């Protein structure tokens, strides 16, 4: 049954159409000009952070190809730009003269999020990308639906998505940059190539088989990572011999806060008793909502935009739910506990999952707070083996092969160099 749209929805669509029409004209104009293959521009998430796969590929290129390539970080956050410039990196504000110039001249655009709902700007000025190659690094392997597969959350929050279902051609042309669809490459491991191609509306031939650049940090390929002050705090592991339990839940499209399901007063007693420290970070949160957590001696709360991949290798045990971080953590061969207290609700109102959760995840599933404590205690006391090690290793080999032997960043650079004659 075709859904009827309200006058408000039609009005919003019309306003977006009118606002974006001039940008589409400029966008088409940029197809006429040649581009410099040595200029690569990078952006991440909403354009305000130095983060994720884009960050690690950028750092690799900056340090390893200084004479061959010119990597440039583009951001809408002037503080991020200043911090990078102060550290010697090449970065420009998105709306500065140099920021616009390099986006106009760059042959390769690297992003790690899908620009949706008519967003021409984040994480880079895509309206200047005509005739450039847009390379979608994405921000993790998918347990939950991604891209255009994400029918639940996207339909709930996006007028444009629903219009796209019924007015596909109009949306495709006017609500996103034309170049994002016709000139795009997607980075994905081989086993996920078909899924990524479908999710991002590209042919399989446009999928570059590689791992995630951010995992290069876990595997020790980087010796130039910035040192965070929070990393010093985590020296408690070395000083006091405590085990670090990282709690990294995924984002809820409904806005639910996973920390609401944890009794931190009780949990701190448990952590002290078992000589553990909890390192907790929400996928997407406001620091001001969780300031009380900092008062706990055995709990370290990381701020919203802290890059967890700088310190993830310090974790002894990972606790997560439906986040892609567990795929990456497989590379470390350490215990993973899945705290899925809201599994049925999540699948119904947040995201559908690609796999049967109970048989796919390589670790115990805790449905209650008491079960979570129980599994942490079991893994804490394991000396040599655990019953899920074989399952973790089997999934790791299926997804990554011998990933520890090569850098994902180098794989991407070499592929582009070979196919575009750099």
N, C-alpha and C positions, 0 to 999 in steps of 0.2 A: 504494500500500500504506500503510495506516494505521500510524503508528509507535506502539509500545508504550512507555509511560512507566514509569520506575522508581518505587519507593516514595518515594525521596527527592524526586523531582520533584512527586509528588502532595502530599507533606507541605509542601513550600515553597509550593505554590499555596494549600493550605488555610490556612497561617499568614498569608499575605498577605491572603487573603480575610477572616480573622477580625480582623486588625489594621486593615484599611481600612473595615470595615463601620461602625464608629462615625463615621468621617470622612464617609462617604457620607450618613449620616443628618444630620449637621451641614450638609453640602453642600446637601442638598435643602431644609433649613430656610432657607438663605440666599436661596432663590428668592422668598421671601415678602416681602422688604423692598425699598423703593425705593432707587435709586442716583442719585448725583450725576453728571450728564453732564460736568461741568467737571473732575472728578477722573480723571486718567489715571495708572495705575501701570505701572512698567516693571521688567523683570528680564532678565538675560542668562545664557546658557549654564547652568551648574549653580547659579546664584544667588550665586556668590562673586566675580564680576568685574564691572567697569564696561567694557562691551565691545560691539562689533559693531553691527548695525543698530539694536538697542534704544538703545544709547548715543547714536547720532547723531540719531535722531528725538527722543529726550529733550532733547538739547542745543538742537536747533532750536526745540522748543516752549517750553522754558524761557526762551530769549532773545528769541523773536519774538512770544510770546503771553502775556506776564506778567500781564495783567489779565483775559484771557479764559479761560485754562486753568490748571489746577494739576497740573503733572507731578511725580510722586514716584517716586524710585528706591528699590526694595525689594531688600535684599540680606541674605544669611545671613552675610556677612563684615563684622564690625564695623569692621575697618580701612578697607574701602571706604566704608562709611557715614561714618566720621569724616573721611576725606579729602574726600568730597563736601561734607559740612557745613562743613568748614573753608574750602572754596572758595566758599561761599555758596549751594550747591544744596540742594534739599529732598530728603532721603534718610533712610530709617529702617530699622533692623534688623527683619528679617522677623517675629521673635517678640516684638518690643516692643509695648507697648500701642498706640502710634501706628501702627506697621507693620500690625498686625492691623486697626485701625480703618479705615485708608485702603483696605486690600484689601477690607474689608467694604462700604465706601461707594462705591468706584470703579465707574464705568460701563464703563470700557475698560481691559483688561489687554493689555499688549504683551510678547510673548516672542519669542525667536529660536531656540528649540530645541524638539524634541518631548518632552513629558513622557511617559516610557514606564515600563514595568515597575512600575506602581503608584505612580509618583512624583507624589504630590499637591502636593509642596512646591516643587520647582524648576521654573523659576527664580523663581516667585512662589507665594504660598500659593493655589493654584488651588482648594482645597477651600472657599474663601470667595467663589468667583466666581459663585455662582448668579445668573442673570439679568443678568450683565455680558456685554459683548462681548469675547471673547478674540481678539486679532489676532496671527496668526502671521507674523512678519516674516522668519523663517528666517535662515540665515547664509550664503547664497550661491546662485548659480545652479547647477543640477545637471549635471555631466558624469557623475558616478557616481549610483547609485540612492539615493533618499532616502525617508524616511518608511516607509510600509507596503510600498513597492516593495523595500526593502532586505532581501531574503530571505536573503542569504548570511550577513552579519555578525549580523543580528538573531537569526536562528535559532541561530547558533552560541553567542551569549552570553546568550540570554534564555529562561528557562523560560516566562515569561508569553506571549511571542510564539508559541511552539509551541502552548500551550494555546489561545491566541486563534484559531488556525487551525481547531481542532476544537471549541472550546466558545465560539464567537464572542460569543453574547449575554451569557453570564456574564462573560467578560473585559471586554467593552465597558462593562458597567454597574459592575462592582465594582473593576476595576483601574485605571481612570482616571476623573477627574471627568466626570460626565454632561455638564456644560456645555461641556467641551472639544470635544465632538462636535456638539452641537446648536446652539451659539451662537457659531460660530467664523468668522472671516474670514481669508483667506490673501492675502499680498501677493506679486505676481509680475508680471514683464513679460508682455505680451500673448502672445508666442510660446510661453511656458511655462504659460499659464493651464490648459490641459487636463491637462498633466502634474502640476502642483501639486495640482489638484483631486483627481485620482486618488490621488496619494501621501498626501494628508492626509484622504481620505475626506470630502470636501465637494463640493457641486454647483458647477459652473462659475460660477454666479451669485454664489457666495460668494468669488470671487477678485477682489480689487481690483487693477486693472492699474496698476502703478507700478514704478519701478526700486528699487534698494537704497539706503536712506538713508545707508549708510556711504560710498557713492560721491560724496555731496555734498562730502566732504572732498577727494576727488581733483579735483573739478571747480571748486573754489574758492568754493563757496557759503558756507563757514564762515569767519568771521574771529574766532571765539571758541574755537578749539581749545586745549586745555591744552598747554603746552610741556613736552616731556619732556627730561630730562637727556641721554638717549641721542641726541636730535636734535642736540645740541651736538657730540657725537662725530662725527656724520656730516658736519660742516662740512669734513671732510677733502676732500670733493668740491670745495668752493669754494676751499679754501686751496691744495691741491696739484694741482688739476685732474684728479684721478683719477676714473675711471668707477666707478659703484656697480653691482655685480651682486648682485641679491637672490635668495637661494635659499630658496624657501618650499614645501617638500614637504607633501603632505597626510598626514592621520592614517592609520595602518595599523591596522585592527581586530585584526590578529593580534599587534600590539605590536612589529613590526619597526621598527628605527631606520634611516631613510634615510641618516644620516650614516655608518653603517658601510660604505657603498659609496663613500666619498670618502677619498682619500689626501691629507690636509690638508698634510702636509709637502711633498709634491710640488706640490700645488695652490698653496701659498703662493709657491713659486718662479715658477710660471706667472703668478700675479697680479702679482707685483713686476715681472716682465719686461714685462707688458702694461699696466702703470700702472693696475691695477684694485684695488678693495677688495670683498671678498665680505661681504655682510650676510646672516647665516644665522639662520633660526628654524624650529624644529620646530613642527608644528601642535599637538602635545600631548606635552610632555616634562618631565623633571625637570632643573632647572638643574644639580644636582649631578652628573648623568651626563655633562655636556658642559663642565665647567669648564676643561679643557685647551685648548679652542678659544680662550679669551680670551687665551692666551699668544701667539697668532699675530698678527704686526704687521699683516697684510693681511686679517685675518678678524675681523669683529665678530659675536659671537653674542648674539642678543637673548633675554632671559628669556622664560619660558613665557607669562606674562600681559601681555607688552608688546603694545600695540595697534599693529599694523603699518600700519594705515590713517592714522596720524598722520604717517608718513614715506614711504609708498609712492610718493608723487609725486616723490621724490628719485631713484628707481631709474632707471638708464639701460637695464638689461637685466634681465628677469625669467627665472629658472630655476625651473620647477615640474614637476609630474608630472600628477596627476589632481585637483588642488585647484581650487576655484571662483575662486580669486584671479585666475586668468588671464582670466576673463570681465571682471572689474573693470578689469584692467590694459589691456584693449583700448581703454578710454576715453582712455588717454594716448598711443596710437599709437606704441608703442616695441617693440623686438624681444622676443620670447618664445621661450625654448628649453625643450623638453619632455624632461626627463631621466627616461625611462621604462625604467629598467634591469630592472624586475620586472613588466612589463606583463602577461604571460600568467599569472604567479603571482597578481598582484593581482586580476585578473578572476576567477580560480578560487577563491581563499580569502578575499579581502577584500570587494570590491564588484563587481557587474556594472556595465557602463557603458551609458548610454542611446544612445551614438553609436559609430560605427566610428572608433576612435581615430586610426588612420593617415590617414584622409581628412578628419576633422573639425577637428583642432587646427590653428591658423593659425601654425605655426612648425616648425622642424626637430625631429626626434625623435632624441635621443641615447640609445643603448642601452648605451654604455660610457663610462667616465670619460674616455678619450682623445677620443671623439667630442664630449663635452661641452666640453672645452678647445678643440677645433677650431671649434665653432660660436661660442663666446664670442669667439674671435680674429677670426672673420669679421665678426661684428656690431660688434666694437670698432673695426674699421678702415673701416667704412662711413661715408662722409661725408654722403651725401644720401638715397640710396634703398636699399631692401633688397627682395629678391624676394618676401617674404611680406607686404609692406605692403598690397597690394590684397586679399589674403585676410583679413587682420585687419580692414580697413575694411569689407569686405562682411559679415563676421560681426557686427561692431559695429552696423552699420545694421540688420541683421536682428533683433538682440536688443534694442537700445536706441532705435532711431530717432534722432531728434535730441535725445539725452539731455543734451547739453551746454547746451541752452537752458533747462532747467528743473530745479528741485530735486525730488528724489524725496520728501523729507520734506514739502515743501509740497503735493505732489500728494496724499499720504496725508491730511494735515490737511484739505485742501479737500474731499476725498471724504467723510470722516467728517462734516465740518460740514454738507455738503449733505444727506446721507442721515439724519442724526440731529438736525437742526435745532438746531445749537449757536449 
